[in-house]
Structure formats: C-alpha cells, structure tokens
C-alpha cells in the first residue's frame, strides 16, 4: 500500500490528509466530524466553531476511551475463557484417560465373564453326566439290593440250587473211560 493525499472540507476549511486508507473512508470520517460539530452547536449555547470542534473532539475522546475500556474488558474475558478452556482441555484429557482405562477394564471383565460362562457351561454338562451316572448307580444299587433280598428269601424258604443238564450237549456228558 502507498500513502495517499486526500482533501476534505470541514466547516468551510480545507484539510489535506495523508493516509493509507481509501478516499471514501477518509470522507466518511470527515462527515462524522462535521455531524459531531453540528450536534455540539445545537446544544442551545452560543458556541463558535472552535468551541464546537473542541466539544466534538471531547465526545470522540470519550467514545474512544469507553471503547478501549470495553476492548480491555473483552480481552480480559477472552483471556479468562482461554484459561478456562485450557483447564477444560486438561480435564478433558484426564476424562479421556479415565475412559480409556474404564474401557480396558470393561474389556478385561467381559473376557473374564466369557471365560466364566464357558466354565459354567462345561460344569453344567459334567453335572448332567454325573446325575445320569448317579441314576444308573442308583438303579444298579436297587438291582443289587433286590438280588440280595431274593437270595435271602430263597435261603429262608429252603431253596436248593439245581443244575439242569441237557441231553444233547456233549460237554455235559461225562467222558467214557475207555477212550
């Protein structure tokens, strides 16, 4: 950018302004100064142009000072927000770490639960087998007890065991001594 020379008219006097700004901007500033001087002139007191210009300059300085205070307040608030966002960022990182740890623990516990469920399933199958085995053992025990009772009953009744031989089977025939 290069400097420009811009001429403006304020209250009948010509002023040359050297600036980097556009002509339209300089003219809008001059128009604002003219309006401020005319507002000061309408206060009802009899002021000359110089006094009105001073009053307008005081208004501009007051506005600038208030704007600077507002800017300072905004900057202070922005700094506070930046500090808070830094603290929130730190808290966020801590929460992320805690979340990652919780997820890892959850994964470990889920695997452990799966292992325990598999073990439970295996034990339930073994339990069923044992129950079936107990049933067979009970049945065998009952058969044995029945056999023992039957034998006792036979003895009490004077049972004599008998052997039956077949006439047609050779093994039951006593061998001849001559052969």
C-alpha positions as CSV (number, residue, x, y, z in Angstrom):
1,X,0.0,0.0,0.0
2,X,1.1,3.5,-0.6
3,X,0.2,6.8,1.1
4,X,-2.4,9.0,-0.5
5,X,-3.2,12.6,-0.1
6,X,-6.9,13.2,0.4
7,X,-8.6,16.6,0.8
8,X,-11.7,17.2,2.8
9,X,-13.8,20.2,3.7
10,X,-14.9,20.7,7.3
11,X,-16.9,23.8,8.2
12,X,-15.6,25.8,5.2
13,X,-12.0,25.0,5.7
14,X,-10.0,22.6,3.5
15,X,-7.8,20.0,5.1
16,X,-5.2,17.7,3.4
17,X,-4.9,14.2,5.0
18,X,-2.1,11.8,4.1
19,X,-3.1,8.2,4.7
20,X,-3.0,4.6,3.6
21,X,-6.8,4.5,3.8
22,X,-9.2,4.7,0.8
23,X,-10.6,8.1,-0.1
24,X,-14.2,7.0,0.7
25,X,-13.1,6.1,4.2
26,X,-11.4,9.5,4.8
27,X,-14.5,11.3,3.5
28,X,-16.8,9.2,5.8
29,X,-14.6,10.2,8.8
30,X,-14.8,13.9,7.8
31,X,-18.6,13.6,7.5
32,X,-18.7,12.1,11.0
33,X,-16.6,15.1,12.4
34,X,-19.0,17.5,10.7
35,X,-22.0,15.8,12.3
36,X,-20.4,15.9,15.7
37,X,-19.6,19.6,15.4
38,X,-23.1,20.4,14.4
39,X,-24.5,18.4,17.3
40,X,-22.3,20.4,19.7
41,X,-23.6,23.6,18.0
42,X,-27.3,22.6,18.7
43,X,-26.8,22.4,22.4
44,X,-28.5,25.7,22.8
45,X,-25.5,27.6,24.0
46,X,-23.8,30.1,21.7
47,X,-20.5,28.5,20.8
48,X,-18.3,29.4,18.0
49,X,-16.9,26.8,15.5
50,X,-13.7,26.3,17.5
51,X,-15.6,25.6,20.7
52,X,-17.9,23.1,18.8
53,X,-14.9,21.4,17.4
54,X,-13.4,21.0,20.9
55,X,-16.7,19.6,22.2
56,X,-16.8,17.2,19.2
57,X,-13.2,16.2,20.0
58,X,-14.1,15.6,23.6
59,X,-17.0,13.4,22.6
60,X,-14.7,11.4,20.3
61,X,-12.1,11.0,23.0
62,X,-14.8,9.9,25.5
63,X,-16.2,7.4,22.9
64,X,-12.6,6.1,22.3
65,X,-11.9,5.8,26.0
66,X,-15.1,3.9,26.6
67,X,-14.4,1.7,23.5
68,X,-10.8,1.0,24.9
69,X,-12.3,0.0,28.3
70,X,-14.8,-2.3,26.5
71,X,-12.0,-3.7,24.5
72,X,-9.9,-4.3,27.6
73,X,-12.9,-6.0,29.3
74,X,-13.4,-8.1,26.2
75,X,-9.7,-9.0,26.2
76,X,-9.8,-9.9,29.9
77,X,-12.8,-12.1,29.3
78,X,-11.1,-13.7,26.3
79,X,-8.1,-14.4,28.5
80,X,-10.3,-15.8,31.2
81,X,-12.0,-18.0,28.6
82,X,-8.7,-19.1,27.2
83,X,-7.5,-20.1,30.7
84,X,-10.8,-21.9,31.4
85,X,-10.6,-23.7,28.0
86,X,-7.0,-24.8,29.0
87,X,-8.3,-26.1,32.3
88,X,-11.2,-27.8,30.4
89,X,-8.8,-29.3,28.0
90,X,-6.8,-30.7,30.8
91,X,-9.9,-32.1,32.4
92,X,-11.0,-33.5,29.1
93,X,-7.6,-35.3,28.7
94,X,-8.0,-36.7,32.2
95,X,-11.5,-37.9,31.4
96,X,-10.3,-39.4,28.2
97,X,-7.6,-41.3,30.1
98,X,-10.1,-42.5,32.7
99,X,-12.5,-43.5,29.9
100,X,-9.7,-45.5,28.2
101,X,-8.9,-47.2,31.5
102,X,-12.6,-48.0,32.1
103,X,-12.9,-49.4,28.6
104,X,-9.8,-51.5,29.1
105,X,-11.2,-52.8,32.4
106,X,-14.6,-53.4,30.8
107,X,-12.9,-55.4,28.0
108,X,-10.9,-57.4,30.6
109,X,-14.1,-58.1,32.7
110,X,-16.0,-59.0,29.6
111,X,-13.4,-61.6,28.6
112,X,-13.4,-62.9,32.2
113,X,-17.2,-63.2,32.2
114,X,-17.0,-65.1,28.9
115,X,-14.4,-67.5,30.4
116,X,-16.6,-68.0,33.5
117,X,-19.7,-68.6,31.3
118,X,-17.7,-71.2,29.4
119,X,-16.6,-72.9,32.6
120,X,-20.1,-72.8,33.9
121,X,-21.4,-74.4,30.7
122,X,-18.8,-77.2,31.0
123,X,-19.6,-77.8,34.7
124,X,-23.3,-77.9,33.9
125,X,-22.6,-80.6,31.2
126,X,-20.5,-82.6,33.7
127,X,-23.2,-82.2,36.3
128,X,-25.8,-83.7,33.9
129,X,-23.4,-86.6,33.2
130,X,-22.9,-87.2,36.9
131,X,-26.6,-87.0,37.5
132,X,-27.2,-89.7,34.8
133,X,-24.4,-91.7,36.3
134,X,-25.9,-91.4,39.8
135,X,-29.2,-92.6,38.3
136,X,-27.6,-95.6,36.8
137,X,-25.7,-96.2,40.0
138,X,-29.0,-96.0,42.0
139,X,-30.6,-98.4,39.5
140,X,-27.7,-100.8,39.9
141,X,-27.8,-100.5,43.6
142,X,-31.5,-101.2,43.6
143,X,-31.0,-104.3,41.4
144,X,-28.2,-105.4,43.8
145,X,-30.4,-104.9,46.8
146,X,-33.3,-106.8,45.1
147,X,-30.9,-109.7,44.3
148,X,-29.7,-109.7,47.9
149,X,-33.3,-109.8,49.1
150,X,-34.2,-112.5,46.7
151,X,-31.2,-114.6,47.8
152,X,-32.2,-114.1,51.5
153,X,-35.7,-115.0,50.7
154,X,-34.6,-118.2,48.9
155,X,-32.4,-119.2,51.8
156,X,-35.3,-118.7,54.2
157,X,-37.6,-120.8,52.1
158,X,-35.1,-123.6,51.8
159,X,-34.2,-123.2,48.2
160,X,-31.9,-125.7,46.9
161,X,-30.0,-124.7,43.8
162,X,-30.4,-127.0,40.9
163,X,-28.4,-127.6,37.9
164,X,-30.1,-128.6,34.7
165,X,-28.3,-130.7,32.2
166,X,-29.1,-131.1,28.6
167,X,-29.1,-134.5,26.9
168,X,-28.0,-133.1,23.7
169,X,-24.9,-131.3,24.7
170,X,-21.7,-133.2,24.7
171,X,-19.9,-131.2,27.2
172,X,-22.3,-132.1,29.8
173,X,-21.9,-135.9,29.1
174,X,-19.2,-137.5,31.2
175,X,-16.4,-138.9,29.1
176,X,-16.0,-142.6,28.7
177,X,-13.1,-144.1,30.5
178,X,-12.2,-146.5,27.7
179,X,-11.5,-144.0,25.1
